[in-house]
Amino acid sequence: MTTERYDEVNEALPRRARRALVVDQWPLARWAVSGLLRDAAVVESVSVAATAEAAWRIYQESRPELVVTDCDLLGSWDGIRLGRRLKELPGAPLVLVYTERSELSVVIECLRGAADGFVHRSVETVAMVDAVERLVAGRHVWLTSQDQPRAEEGWLETDLQHGGMTVREREVLALLLRRFSNDEIADELHLARQTVKNYVSTVLQKLEVSSRRELYGRMWAPAQVGS
């Protein structure tokens, strides 16, 4: 059964920080994450849903600016599909995937446009709050598990999931995989174009590819996370 809760909205807060929607199949997880967001004053209004379909209906009704979802949900959609559908909408909300899944292919699906950020459930509470605050402030966030297995796809067995890339490099990688140009990355991250070029070169070097074309060409097919 889907539980929904709507709290009073403070109209004085910035629009992007007022409303949130937490999507998780487990009641305790919904309660914990929604309570964390409110107690940390990250948002003022939190709705919750157990399924992607219910989340979609709630989004259409209340238009929350932030959606926090697990990958594995009840119903016919998973969190990746929900994120993609939400990000395709005009004025799309910020989408944060908060999950225990640690497969690199799942992280890449998020990087490729299903989400604005990824946080593994193994992170500390303070890190989760910081991630949401940074996301609401317009930054991409990628906090992966520290004990993930190395990727089977040898070319991408970088230290992305083990800290080998800095936070900024992960942000650049996220935009690269969304096919942003250097100018677009510079605008998105508020960096000088030459700085972006340096970051792109570093990221490609760490991925052991020589160019964007090689990076895109060596990407594997999208992960089948649900349907």
Backbone hydrogen bonds, N-H to C=O, Kabsch-Sander energy under -0.5 kcal/mol:
donor,donor_aa,acceptor,acceptor_aa,energy
11,E,9,V,-0.9
13,L,10,N,-1.6
17,A,14,P,-1.9
18,R,15,R,-1.3
19,R,15,R,-0.5
20,A,45,S,-2.5
21,L,66,L,-2.1
22,V,47,S,-2.8
23,V,21,L,-0.5
23,V,68,V,-3.2
24,D,22,V,-0.5
24,D,49,A,-2.3
25,Q,72,D,-0.6
30,R,26,W,-2.2
31,W,27,P,-2.5
32,A,28,L,-2.6
33,V,29,A,-2.7
34,S,30,R,-2.3
35,G,31,W,-2.1
36,L,32,A,-2.2
37,L,33,V,-2.3
38,R,34,S,-1.9
39,D,35,G,-3.1
40,A,36,L,-2.0
41,A,38,R,-1.8
42,V,37,L,-2.0
43,V,37,L,-1.1
44,E,18,R,-1.6
45,S,18,R,-2.2
47,S,20,A,-2.4
49,A,22,V,-2.2
52,A,74,L,-0.9
55,A,51,T,-2.2
56,W,52,A,-2.5
57,R,53,E,-1.9
58,I,54,A,-2.5
59,Y,55,A,-2.7
60,Q,56,W,-2.2
61,E,57,R,-1.6
62,S,58,I,-2.9
63,R,59,Y,-2.5
65,E,19,R,-0.8
66,L,19,R,-1.2
67,V,94,L,-2.9
68,V,21,L,-3.0
69,T,67,V,-0.6
69,T,96,L,-2.5
70,D,23,V,-1.8
73,L,71,C,-0.7
74,L,50,A,-1.2
79,G,71,C,-3.2
82,L,78,D,-2.2
83,G,79,G,-2.6
84,R,80,I,-2.4
85,R,81,R,-2.4
86,L,82,L,-2.5
87,K,83,G,-2.6
88,E,84,R,-1.1
89,L,86,L,-1.4
92,A,89,L,-1.1
94,L,65,E,-2.8
96,L,67,V,-3.1
97,V,117,G,-2.4
98,Y,69,T,-2.5
98,Y,96,L,-0.6
99,T,97,V,-0.5
99,T,119,V,-1.6
106,V,103,E,-0.8
107,V,103,E,-1.6
108,I,104,L,-2.6
109,E,105,S,-1.9
110,C,106,V,-1.8
111,L,107,V,-2.5
112,R,108,I,-2.1
113,G,110,C,-1.5
114,A,109,E,-1.3
115,A,110,C,-1.5
116,D,95,V,-2.9
117,G,95,V,-1.2
118,F,141,V,-2.5
119,V,97,V,-3.1
120,H,143,L,-2.6
121,R,99,T,-2.2
123,V,120,H,-1.9
128,M,124,E,-1.8
129,V,125,T,-2.4
130,D,126,V,-2.3
131,A,127,A,-2.3
132,V,128,M,-2.2
133,E,129,V,-2.5
134,R,130,D,-2.4
135,L,131,A,-2.3
136,V,132,V,-2.7
137,A,133,E,-1.6
138,G,135,L,-1.7
139,R,134,R,-2.7
141,V,116,D,-1.0
143,L,118,F,-3.5
144,T,142,W,-0.7
148,Q,145,S,-0.7
154,G,152,E,-1.3
156,L,153,E,-2.0
157,E,154,G,-1.8
158,T,156,L,-1.7
162,H,159,D,-0.8
163,G,159,D,-0.7
163,G,160,L,-0.6
164,G,159,D,-3.0
165,M,159,D,-0.8
170,R,166,T,-2.2
171,E,167,V,-2.0
172,V,168,R,-2.4
173,L,169,E,-2.6
174,A,170,R,-2.6
175,L,171,E,-1.8
176,L,172,V,-2.6
177,L,173,L,-2.6
178,R,174,A,-0.6
179,R,176,L,-2.0
180,F,175,L,-2.5
185,I,181,S,-2.5
186,A,182,N,-2.6
187,D,183,D,-2.2
188,E,184,E,-2.5
189,L,185,I,-2.6
190,H,186,A,-0.9
191,L,186,A,-1.9
196,V,192,A,-2.1
197,K,193,R,-2.4
198,N,194,Q,-2.1
199,Y,195,T,-2.2
200,V,196,V,-3.1
201,S,197,K,-2.3
202,T,198,N,-2.1
203,V,199,Y,-2.8
204,L,200,V,-2.7
205,Q,201,S,-2.2
206,K,202,T,-2.4
207,L,203,V,-1.8
208,E,205,Q,-1.0
209,V,204,L,-2.4
215,L,211,S,-2.1
216,Y,212,R,-3.1
217,G,213,R,-2.6
218,R,214,E,-1.8
219,M,215,L,-0.5
219,M,216,Y,-0.8
225,V,223,A,-1.4
226,G,224,Q,-1.2
